[in-house]
Structures are given as C-alpha cells and as structure tokens.
Amino acid sequence: MFLDWLDRYPIASIEDPFAEDDRDGWITFARAASGRVQIVGDDYLTTHAPRVAEAAADGACNAVLIKVNQAGTLTEAKAALDAGKRAGFGTIVSARSGETEDVAIAHLAVGWNAGQLKVGSFARERTDGEME
C-alpha cells in the first residue's frame, strides 16, 4: 500500500509506517522504497540511541524523531539524535502530541542543528469533535 502511494502521490515523509515490533516490515519497506521517501522512526526508535544504531545497521529507516520527554533526559535525547546523525539519518526534534506552545523544543532543534522540527498536531482525544 505505501509503495503504491509513493507511486501515486508526492509523499516526502512517512512516520512509523509499521508497528514498533515489526522489524522485518520496516526493513522490507525501507529496501523497497530505496531512498524515495524519508522513513521516520518514532515509536520504533523511542528516542533511544541503541535502537537508532540498530535500525541504521538494519537499514530499517532513514530518519529519527527525537522527543525529549520520551527519552527522559536531554542527555539521552541528544545521544539518540547523535546516533541518528552518525547513521546519516534525518533528525527531527519533536514535541509530544498535546504539548504546550513552549518554545524550548524549537531552541533544541536549532541548537542541536537537527534540520527538522515537528510541532503541533491534533490531540487524539479531540479528533471526534468533542472538547475535554
């Protein structure tokens, strides 16, 4: 399905195309997509440097989403970002869904020379039209 979409639409980036435990799916898709699209590991990599390094060795994706509060500390998040850079991955610093408009995430993205920033999204709880 994803490969068909890549043929039909000008898709530049796909985030978490498979479940976080579907290593074979990630690897197979990355090989088939062969540089046509940015394949972003979020839940697959969980802002965890060893997972980023393993995904790089597998050729399972080519970009990493860095969420400081997913890693737990700035040091761990920076280590995951650095692992992505060493692998030649695109690096994206991101707020988590539903975060406040705190500008600290933008400062980290610039200070770490991440190249990409992801902010703002629909909160899952609000997609049904109801407000909390």
Secondary structure in CASP SS format (residue, H / E / C, confidence):
PFRMAT SS
TARGET T0000
AUTHOR 0000-0000-0000
METHOD secondary structure of the structure
MODEL  1
M C 1.00
F H 1.00
L H 1.00
D H 1.00
W H 1.00
L H 1.00
D H 1.00
R H 1.00
Y C 1.00
P C 1.00
I C 1.00
A C 1.00
S E 1.00
I E 1.00
E E 1.00
D C 1.00
P C 1.00
F C 1.00
A C 1.00
E C 1.00
D C 1.00
D C 1.00
R H 1.00
D H 1.00
G H 1.00
W H 1.00
I H 1.00
T H 1.00
F H 1.00
A H 1.00
R H 1.00
A H 1.00
A H 1.00
S C 1.00
G C 1.00
R C 1.00
V C 1.00
Q E 1.00
I E 1.00
V E 1.00
G E 1.00
D C 1.00
D C 1.00
Y C 1.00
L C 1.00
T C 1.00
T C 1.00
H C 1.00
A H 1.00
P H 1.00
R H 1.00
V H 1.00
A H 1.00
E H 1.00
A H 1.00
A H 1.00
A H 1.00
D H 1.00
G C 1.00
A C 1.00
C C 1.00
N C 1.00
A E 1.00
V E 1.00
L E 1.00
I E 1.00
K C 1.00
V H 1.00
N H 1.00
Q H 1.00
A H 1.00
G C 1.00
T C 1.00
L H 1.00
T H 1.00
E H 1.00
A H 1.00
K H 1.00
A H 1.00
A H 1.00
L H 1.00
D H 1.00
A H 1.00
G H 1.00
K H 1.00
R H 1.00
A C 1.00
G C 1.00
F C 1.00
G E 1.00
T E 1.00
I E 1.00
V E 1.00
S E 1.00
A C 1.00
R C 1.00
S C 1.00
G C 1.00
E C 1.00
T C 1.00
E C 1.00
D C 1.00
V C 1.00
A H 1.00
I H 1.00
A H 1.00
H H 1.00
L H 1.00
A H 1.00
V H 1.00
G H 1.00
W C 1.00
N C 1.00
A C 1.00
G E 1.00
Q E 1.00
L E 1.00
K E 1.00
V C 1.00
G C 1.00
S C 1.00
F C 1.00
A C 1.00
R H 1.00
E H 1.00
R H 1.00
T C 1.00
D C 1.00
G C 1.00
E C 1.00
M C 1.00
E C 1.00
END
